[in-house]
Amino acid sequence: GAPPDANAWLHDAATWRALADKCAFAGLDLYAADLYEEGARRDADGAGRAHWYRLAKAKRRCGKHDAALGALRAAIDRAPESTQLRAVETAWSNAEANDDDEHAVTIDAFLARLPPVGNDLAIAATAVAAVARMWRQRKRTIY
């Protein structure tokens, strides 16, 4: 059978946080978000500010912006004096308000900004690299 303390181990937020941290470090953000969420569900008292902030970051990296703000606000509820969390909330809220297609730059717009190059493959590679950099920067999570 299971060890006598297995139930306590499974109902400890630190257990789920340790597993989620490993997933987050490996870039497995969907798994990390699920594991942080499970820890918070099983041990609401043990899921403190850091736990909820990590959940918020994982959700944001998954593109679940509303859920990320909800988790961030749960972290703020646990540490209302945290200026860091308040600043992140402001930044994320402003980013969501300004995240629309109007600000998206097309490949043609990037090509128009590039200096003339005689090689079509070089132009295409530069444009693709510029678009990739723009999207990475646009979707970067504030830590």
PEGIVEN-V658255 format. One record per pair of residues at least 24 apart in sequence whose C-alpha atoms are under 6 Angstrom apart, sorted by the first residue. I is the first residue (numbers start at 1). GAP is how many residues later the second one is. Records with the same first field share a line. If there is no record, write none. Layout:
BEGIN
I=GAP, GAP
END
This chain:
BEGIN
11=31, 32
12=31
13=26, 30, 33, 34
29=29
33=25, 26
49=26, 29
END
